[in-house]
Amino acid sequence: MITALKTCQSLFSAMILGLFFVSCLKEGAIGEGAELKLEASETSVTVPADEPGQLVLEKTLTITSNRSWSAFCEPAVDWLTLSVSEMENIARTNEKTELILVFKNNEDRFDGRATELVISTADGSVRIPVQQASQVPYIQLLTPAVIDTLSCMEEVSVVRFVSNIEWVASIEAGATAQVVLDTTRGKYSGEVSLTFAENEDTGLEPEAVLVLDDPLGGLAAPVKVSFKQGKALPYIRWKSESQEYKGSLATSLTLDFKTNSDWTAAFAQTVEGFTLPVTSGDKSVNQLTVNLGDYLGLGNKREADVVLSLATGQSASLHISQIATGFVLDFVAGNQPFTTDIEYGTPVVNTQKTYYLSCGDSNYPFVFYSLQGYTFVNGAHGSTCGLMTYKGDWVKLPGVEGWRLKSVELFTSNTGSSANKGFALRETPDGANLASQYVAAHDAVCSLVLTNPDADKNYYVVALNNTGYFSKMTLTYEQ
């Protein structure tokens, strides 16, 4: 039979309670009158502090006796428990039984512990000294001590180990790999994750050494794990797949990419108005500028692929496009010499009759202005070419399908004696002012803002005095 696991108790307690000790009584055992036989397979027991990776460790003794017997610890301890399991009888007069000693791990790094195991019968007993050693600090790796199979890409490697101490982790000085540890200290068995940054050097195999150590100096030598990354392969890649610009005015696009090699740049197609100011660079340069020229024709689109190439054959392509938002308008004025026979298409220079609308910033405001010409230049005007020079002059603002007018800005200009220029925004040339403003400074901006724009209404800008002319107008529309 198997007696349940019991905590060793004193002999006195065992005799009184009859519970807290291990006993064994064999059928057919020789009773009183026969010579006592009581032997243990070992005369003393010494065990280490623990079994690596286990919470307990076990030791088995063989007890030979021709009497019933009991086993207990003296003095009683809580770190050692006993159990028995019967073996086949070797002889009726030579009964053998296994006595199993189960030790808890000793976490004390400085002191061992001891007790005596007493095997007792009615006619005599055997005392066996039992000792458990103090901790011997250790860190035992469960992963290889050399890991040289890392790729050149960003990678995480995990080092696992068992230990019986508090430990610290660090990267040994002189590492050529860029690595970050997820933890730098811990207790007992554990793991440390190392994150290696991408190696972008085509000629270097970066190395690093992880050091696991006892902060109290109990290890004979630190435990080390060495790592090696592979060489980088030449690469080049864009940070985005495409870029689109909506606008008719010339601009520049800044395109970001990443590479570890010298590169060249070119268009896969020849597109009028697209140029590359720089067509080559080394691996430290990771931006490319593309210049886009003026482009009229509402809704027109031009596009090209920008290709980056390496001498080793790798390449990357980025699609860019420009969608035109500029077009020529029929600009109708009041008493001034404006006509409705405006030429549509490319603006005509040297005429006061040509204007166009373009879309510039992220909110797509439309900018309405005249090209520099003979009769219309910022800061200069004549008696017959001023824009809304006289009180009551008006300009009908253009409608844009799908959009409604939100605000108007007039860039005023004055070479005369008057410094008071005023304008109003109305639904009819002689209606009530929806918005109005006077500006006293020369070359100032007069802003007119609609609080509740209506897409179905016409709007007019009207001069409020005899010197209220302007040389540039900005119209902001919203959908």
C-alpha positions as CSV (number, residue, x, y, z in Angstrom):
1,M,0.0,0.0,0.0
2,I,1.1,3.6,-0.5
3,T,0.9,5.9,2.5
4,A,-0.1,9.5,1.8
5,L,2.6,12.2,1.7
6,K,3.2,13.4,5.3
7,T,5.3,16.3,6.7
8,C,8.0,15.0,9.0
9,Q,7.1,15.5,12.6
10,S,8.8,14.8,15.9
11,L,8.7,11.2,17.3
12,F,6.7,12.4,20.3
13,S,4.0,13.9,18.1
14,A,3.9,10.8,16.0
15,M,3.4,8.6,18.9
16,I,0.6,10.7,20.4
17,L,-1.3,11.4,17.2
18,G,-0.5,8.4,15.2
19,L,-0.7,10.4,12.0
20,F,2.3,12.5,11.1
21,F,4.8,9.8,10.3
22,V,5.3,7.0,7.8
23,S,4.9,3.4,8.9
24,C,5.2,0.0,7.3
25,L,3.8,-3.3,8.5
26,K,4.3,-6.5,6.4
27,E,2.1,-9.5,6.4
28,G,4.1,-12.5,7.5
29,A,6.8,-10.4,9.2
30,I,8.6,-12.2,11.9
31,G,7.3,-11.0,15.3
32,E,8.9,-10.6,18.6
33,G,11.4,-13.2,19.6
34,A,13.2,-13.1,16.2
35,E,16.4,-11.1,16.0
36,L,15.7,-7.5,14.9
37,K,16.7,-6.7,11.3
38,L,16.6,-2.9,10.4
39,E,18.8,-1.5,7.7
40,A,18.7,1.6,5.3
41,S,20.4,1.6,1.9
42,E,22.4,4.8,3.0
43,T,23.7,5.8,6.3
44,S,23.5,9.5,5.5
45,V,21.7,11.7,2.9
46,T,23.1,14.9,1.3
47,V,21.3,16.6,-1.5
48,P,21.8,19.9,-3.4
49,A,19.7,23.0,-2.9
50,D,17.5,22.2,-5.9
51,E,17.0,20.4,-9.2
52,P,17.3,22.9,-12.1
53,G,14.0,23.7,-13.6
54,Q,12.1,21.8,-10.8
55,L,10.2,23.0,-7.7
56,V,11.2,19.9,-5.7
57,L,13.8,17.1,-5.8
58,E,13.5,13.5,-4.6
59,K,15.8,11.0,-3.0
60,T,14.9,7.3,-2.5
61,L,16.1,5.0,0.3
62,T,15.5,1.3,0.6
63,I,14.5,0.2,4.1
64,T,15.0,-3.6,5.0
65,S,13.3,-4.8,8.2
66,N,11.6,-7.8,9.7
67,R,9.5,-5.6,11.9
68,S,6.9,-2.9,11.3
69,W,8.5,0.5,11.3
70,S,7.8,4.2,11.1
71,A,9.8,7.1,9.7
72,F,9.9,10.8,10.8
73,C,12.2,13.7,11.1
74,E,13.8,14.9,14.2
75,P,13.7,17.9,14.6
76,A,10.5,18.3,12.5
77,V,11.0,20.4,9.4
78,D,8.7,21.8,6.7
79,W,11.0,21.3,3.8
80,L,11.1,17.5,3.7
81,T,8.2,15.1,3.3
82,L,8.2,11.3,3.3
83,S,6.2,8.6,1.5
84,V,6.5,4.8,1.0
85,S,5.7,2.4,-1.7
86,E,6.0,-1.4,-1.3
87,M,8.3,-3.6,-3.3
88,E,7.9,-7.3,-3.9
89,N,9.0,-9.4,-1.0
90,I,12.5,-10.6,-1.5
91,A,12.1,-13.0,1.4
92,R,9.6,-13.2,4.3
93,T,12.4,-12.5,6.6
94,N,14.1,-9.8,4.5
95,E,11.3,-7.3,3.7
96,K,12.4,-4.3,1.6
97,T,10.4,-1.0,1.2
98,E,11.2,2.2,-0.7
99,L,11.1,5.3,1.4
100,I,10.9,8.5,-0.8
101,L,12.2,11.7,0.5
102,V,10.8,14.9,-1.2
103,F,12.8,18.1,-0.7
104,K,11.6,21.6,-1.3
105,N,14.2,23.8,-3.1
106,N,16.4,25.6,-0.7
107,E,16.5,29.3,-1.8
108,D,19.0,30.3,0.8
109,R,22.3,31.3,-0.9
110,F,24.3,31.2,2.3
111,D,23.0,28.5,4.7
112,G,22.3,24.8,4.3
113,R,19.8,23.0,6.4
114,A,19.8,19.6,8.3
115,T,17.6,17.2,10.2
116,E,17.7,13.5,11.2
117,L,15.6,10.8,9.6
118,V,14.5,8.3,12.2
119,I,13.5,4.8,11.2
120,S,11.9,3.3,14.3
121,T,10.5,-0.1,15.4
122,A,9.4,-1.3,18.8
123,D,12.7,-3.0,19.3
124,G,15.1,-0.4,18.0
125,S,15.7,2.4,15.5
126,V,18.1,3.8,12.9
127,R,19.1,7.4,12.6
128,I,20.2,8.9,9.3
129,P,21.6,12.4,9.1
130,V,20.0,14.5,6.3
131,Q,21.6,17.6,4.8
132,Q,20.4,20.0,2.0
133,A,23.1,22.3,0.7
134,S,22.7,26.1,0.2
135,Q,22.2,27.5,-3.2
136,V,25.0,27.4,-5.7
137,P,24.1,30.3,-8.1
138,Y,23.7,29.2,-11.7
139,I,22.2,30.3,-15.0
140,Q,21.7,27.4,-17.4
141,L,20.9,28.3,-21.1
142,L,18.1,26.5,-22.8
143,T,19.0,28.1,-26.2
144,P,22.4,27.9,-28.1
145,A,25.2,30.0,-26.9
146,V,26.0,31.0,-30.4
147,I,23.3,32.4,-32.8
148,D,24.8,33.3,-36.1
149,T,21.8,32.7,-38.4
150,L,20.1,36.2,-38.1
151,S,19.1,37.9,-41.3
152,C,20.0,41.5,-42.2
153,M,16.4,42.5,-41.6
154,E,14.9,43.7,-38.3
155,E,14.5,40.6,-36.2
156,V,13.7,39.5,-32.7
157,S,15.7,36.7,-31.0
158,V,14.7,35.2,-27.6
159,V,17.2,33.7,-25.2
160,R,15.6,31.3,-22.6
161,F,17.3,29.9,-19.5
162,V,16.8,28.5,-16.0
163,S,18.3,30.1,-13.0
164,N,18.0,30.1,-9.2
165,I,19.1,33.7,-8.6
166,E,18.2,37.2,-9.4
167,W,20.0,38.1,-12.6
168,V,20.9,41.1,-14.8
169,A,21.2,41.3,-18.6
170,S,23.2,43.6,-20.8
171,I,24.9,43.9,-24.2
172,E,28.7,43.6,-24.0
173,A,30.7,46.7,-25.0
174,G,31.9,46.8,-28.5
175,A,28.8,45.5,-30.2
176,T,28.5,46.4,-33.9
177,A,24.8,45.4,-34.1
178,Q,22.1,47.8,-33.0
179,V,20.1,45.8,-30.5
180,V,17.5,46.6,-27.8
181,L,16.7,44.3,-24.8
182,D,13.1,44.0,-23.6
183,T,14.3,43.6,-20.0
184,T,17.6,44.0,-18.1
185,R,16.9,42.1,-14.9
186,G,14.8,39.3,-13.5
187,K,14.6,36.5,-11.0
188,Y,15.0,32.7,-11.5
189,S,14.2,31.1,-14.8
190,G,13.2,33.4,-17.6
191,E,13.9,34.8,-21.0
192,V,15.3,37.9,-22.7
193,S,14.1,39.2,-26.0
194,L,16.6,41.0,-28.2
195,T,15.4,43.2,-31.1
196,F,18.0,43.7,-33.8
197,A,17.7,46.7,-36.1
198,E,17.9,46.2,-39.8
199,N,21.5,46.0,-41.1
200,E,21.8,48.3,-44.1
201,D,25.5,47.8,-44.6
202,T,26.3,45.6,-47.6
203,G,29.8,44.9,-46.3
204,L,29.3,44.3,-42.5
205,E,28.0,41.4,-40.5
206,P,27.1,43.1,-37.2
207,E,27.8,41.3,-33.9
208,A,26.6,41.5,-30.3
209,V,27.0,39.5,-27.1
210,L,24.3,39.1,-24.5
211,V,25.7,38.9,-20.9
212,L,23.7,37.3,-18.1
213,D,25.2,37.7,-14.7
214,D,24.7,37.6,-10.9
215,P,24.7,41.1,-9.5
216,L,26.1,39.7,-6.3
217,G,29.0,38.1,-8.0
218,G,28.1,34.5,-7.2
219,L,28.7,33.1,-10.6
220,A,32.2,31.8,-11.5
221,A,31.8,33.6,-14.9
222,P,28.9,35.4,-16.6
223,V,26.8,33.4,-19.1
224,K,27.1,34.8,-22.6
225,V,25.2,34.3,-25.9
226,S,26.8,35.7,-29.1
227,F,24.9,36.9,-32.1
228,K,25.8,37.7,-35.7
229,Q,23.6,39.3,-38.4
230,G,23.9,38.8,-42.1
231,K,25.2,41.4,-44.6
232,A,22.6,43.7,-46.1
233,L,21.5,43.1,-49.7
234,P,21.4,46.3,-51.9
235,Y,17.9,47.7,-51.9
236,I,16.0,50.8,-52.8
237,R,12.3,51.5,-52.1
238,W,9.9,54.4,-52.1
239,K,8.0,55.3,-48.9
240,S,4.8,55.8,-50.8
241,E,3.3,54.1,-53.9
242,S,2.1,57.3,-55.7
243,Q,1.7,61.0,-55.4
244,E,-0.9,63.2,-57.0
245,Y,-1.0,67.0,-57.2
246,K,-4.1,69.0,-58.0
247,G,-3.3,72.4,-59.3
248,S,-2.4,74.4,-62.4
249,L,0.4,76.5,-61.0
250,A,4.0,75.3,-61.1
251,T,5.2,73.5,-58.0
252,S,7.7,71.0,-56.7
253,L,7.1,67.5,-55.2
254,T,9.4,66.1,-52.6
255,L,9.5,62.3,-52.8
256,D,10.9,60.2,-49.9
257,F,12.7,56.9,-50.4
258,K,15.1,54.5,-48.6
259,T,18.2,52.9,-49.9
260,N,21.6,51.6,-48.8
261,S,23.4,52.2,-52.1
262,D,24.2,54.9,-54.6
263,W,21.4,55.6,-57.0
264,T,20.2,57.3,-60.2
265,A,16.8,58.7,-61.1
266,A,14.9,59.1,-64.4
267,F,11.4,59.3,-65.8
268,A,10.1,56.2,-67.5
269,Q,8.2,58.4,-69.9
270,T,8.9,61.9,-71.3
271,V,6.3,64.3,-70.1
272,E,6.3,68.0,-71.0
273,G,6.5,70.1,-67.8
274,F,8.0,67.4,-65.6
275,T,11.7,67.8,-64.7
276,L,14.3,66.3,-62.3
277,P,16.7,68.9,-61.0
278,V,18.9,66.1,-59.5
279,T,19.3,62.7,-61.1
280,S,21.8,60.8,-58.9
281,G,23.0,60.6,-55.3
282,D,24.7,58.4,-52.7
283,K,23.0,56.3,-49.9
284,S,22.9,59.3,-47.5
285,V,20.4,61.1,-49.8
286,N,16.9,59.8,-49.4
287,Q,14.8,62.5,-51.1
288,L,14.1,63.4,-54.7
289,T,12.6,66.6,-56.0
290,V,10.3,66.6,-59.1
291,N,9.4,70.0,-60.6
292,L,6.0,70.4,-62.2
293,G,5.3,73.3,-64.6
294,D,2.2,75.4,-65.1
295,Y,-0.7,73.2,-66.5
296,L,-4.0,74.6,-67.6
297,G,-7.2,72.8,-68.7
298,L,-9.7,72.0,-66.0
299,G,-9.6,68.2,-65.2
300,N,-6.7,67.5,-67.6
301,K,-4.2,65.0,-66.2
302,R,-0.6,64.3,-67.0
303,E,1.4,61.6,-65.3
304,A,4.7,59.7,-65.3
305,D,6.7,57.1,-63.4
306,V,9.8,58.1,-61.6
307,V,12.3,55.2,-61.5
308,L,15.2,54.9,-59.0
309,S,17.9,52.4,-60.0
310,L,21.0,50.8,-58.4
311,A,24.2,49.7,-60.2
312,T,23.4,46.1,-58.9
313,G,20.2,46.0,-60.8
314,Q,17.6,46.8,-58.2
315,S,15.0,49.5,-59.0
316,A,11.8,51.1,-57.6
317,S,9.1,53.0,-59.5
318,L,6.8,55.7,-58.2
319,H,3.8,57.0,-60.1
320,I,3.2,60.8,-60.0
321,S,0.4,62.8,-61.6
322,Q,-0.8,66.4,-61.9
323,I,-4.5,67.2,-62.4
324,A,-5.1,70.7,-63.8
325,T,-7.6,72.9,-62.0
326,G,-6.9,76.1,-64.0
327,F,-9.1,77.4,-66.8
328,V,-9.9,80.7,-68.6
329,L,-13.0,82.6,-67.4
330,D,-15.4,85.0,-69.0
331,F,-15.0,88.0,-66.6
332,V,-17.9,90.5,-66.9
333,A,-17.4,94.0,-65.6
334,G,-19.6,97.1,-65.4
335,N,-18.5,100.5,-66.7
336,Q,-15.0,99.4,-67.5
337,P,-13.8,98.1,-70.9
338,F,-14.3,94.4,-70.2
339,T,-15.9,92.2,-72.8
340,T,-17.3,88.7,-72.9
341,D,-15.3,87.6,-75.9
342,I,-12.6,86.0,-73.7
343,E,-10.4,83.4,-75.4
344,Y,-10.6,80.0,-73.7
345,G,-7.5,77.9,-73.4
346,T,-4.0,79.2,-72.9
347,P,-4.1,82.7,-71.4
348,V,-3.2,85.5,-73.8
349,V,-0.5,87.8,-72.5
350,N,-0.6,91.6,-73.0
351,T,-4.4,91.9,-72.8
352,Q,-6.6,93.0,-69.9
353,K,-9.2,90.5,-71.0
354,T,-7.5,87.3,-70.0
355,Y,-7.9,85.7,-66.6
356,Y,-7.9,82.2,-65.2
357,L,-8.9,80.3,-62.1
358,S,-6.6,77.8,-60.4
359,C,-6.6,75.5,-57.4
360,G,-3.6,75.9,-55.0
361,D,-3.6,74.6,-51.5
362,S,-5.0,71.6,-49.6
363,N,-8.5,73.2,-49.4
364,Y,-8.4,73.8,-53.2
365,P,-9.2,77.5,-53.2
366,F,-9.5,79.0,-56.6
367,V,-7.1,81.9,-57.3
368,F,-8.3,84.4,-59.9
369,Y,-5.9,87.0,-61.3
370,S,-4.7,88.7,-64.4
371,L,-1.5,87.9,-66.3
372,Q,1.0,90.8,-66.4
373,G,0.3,92.8,-69.5
374,Y,0.5,96.3,-71.1
375,T,-2.5,97.8,-69.4
376,F,-2.8,95.9,-66.2
377,V,0.1,95.7,-63.8
378,N,0.1,95.7,-59.9
379,G,0.6,99.3,-58.7
380,A,-0.1,101.0,-62.1
381,H,-3.3,101.9,-63.9
382,G,-4.6,104.4,-66.5
383,S,-7.8,106.4,-66.9
384,T,-9.4,103.7,-69.0
385,C,-7.8,100.5,-67.6
386,G,-8.3,100.7,-63.9
387,L,-10.5,97.9,-62.4
388,M,-13.5,99.3,-60.6
389,T,-11.8,102.7,-60.4
390,Y,-15.0,104.6,-59.9
391,K,-17.8,104.4,-57.3
392,G,-20.5,102.0,-58.5
393,D,-18.2,100.0,-60.8
394,W,-18.9,96.3,-60.4
395,V,-17.5,92.8,-61.4
396,K,-19.7,89.8,-61.7
397,L,-17.9,86.9,-60.0
398,P,-17.6,83.6,-62.0
399,G,-19.6,80.6,-61.0
400,V,-17.9,77.2,-60.8
401,E,-20.1,74.1,-61.3
402,G,-20.3,72.0,-58.1
403,W,-18.8,74.8,-55.9
404,R,-20.2,77.9,-54.1
405,L,-18.4,81.1,-53.4
406,K,-17.1,81.4,-49.8
407,S,-14.8,84.5,-49.7
408,V,-13.1,87.1,-51.8
409,E,-9.8,88.9,-51.3
410,L,-8.8,91.9,-53.4
411,F,-5.2,93.1,-53.6
412,T,-5.6,96.8,-53.8
413,S,-3.1,99.2,-55.4
414,N,-3.1,103.0,-55.4
415,T,-0.8,105.7,-56.9
416,G,-3.1,108.6,-56.3
417,S,-3.6,110.8,-53.3
418,S,-6.6,108.9,-51.8
419,A,-5.7,106.1,-49.4
420,N,-9.2,104.9,-48.7
421,K,-10.2,102.0,-50.9
422,G,-13.6,100.3,-50.3
423,F,-15.4,97.3,-51.7
424,A,-18.6,95.4,-51.0
425,L,-20.0,92.0,-51.9
426,R,-23.6,92.0,-53.1
427,E,-26.2,89.7,-54.8
428,T,-26.9,92.5,-57.4
429,P,-24.7,95.5,-58.4
430,D,-27.0,97.9,-56.6
431,G,-28.3,95.6,-53.8
432,A,-27.5,95.5,-50.0
433,N,-24.0,94.8,-48.9
434,L,-23.5,91.2,-47.8
435,A,-19.9,92.1,-46.7
436,S,-17.8,95.3,-47.0
437,Q,-14.4,96.6,-46.0
438,Y,-12.3,99.8,-46.4
439,V,-8.5,99.6,-46.3
440,A,-6.4,102.6,-45.8
441,A,-3.0,101.2,-46.6
442,H,-1.5,101.0,-50.1
443,D,-1.1,97.5,-51.6
444,A,-3.4,96.1,-48.9
445,V,-5.7,93.1,-48.9
446,C,-9.4,93.8,-48.6
447,S,-11.2,90.6,-47.4
448,L,-14.9,89.9,-48.0
449,V,-16.4,86.8,-46.4
450,L,-19.7,85.2,-47.0
451,T,-21.2,83.6,-43.8
452,N,-23.9,81.6,-45.6
453,P,-22.9,81.1,-49.2
454,D,-25.5,80.0,-51.7
455,A,-24.5,78.1,-54.8
456,D,-27.6,79.2,-56.7
457,K,-27.0,83.0,-56.4
458,N,-24.9,85.4,-58.3
459,Y,-22.4,87.6,-56.5
460,Y,-20.8,91.0,-57.5
461,V,-17.9,92.9,-56.1
462,V,-18.8,96.7,-56.2
463,A,-16.5,99.7,-55.7
464,L,-17.6,102.0,-52.8
465,N,-15.6,105.1,-53.7
466,N,-13.8,106.7,-56.7
467,T,-10.3,105.2,-55.9
468,G,-11.2,101.6,-55.1
469,Y,-9.4,99.7,-57.8
470,F,-7.7,96.4,-57.4
471,S,-5.0,94.4,-59.3
472,K,-5.5,90.9,-58.1
473,M,-8.5,88.9,-56.8
474,T,-8.6,85.6,-54.9
475,L,-11.8,83.7,-54.8
476,T,-12.3,80.8,-52.4
477,Y,-15.0,78.2,-53.3
478,E,-16.3,75.3,-51.3
479,Q,-18.3,72.2,-52.3
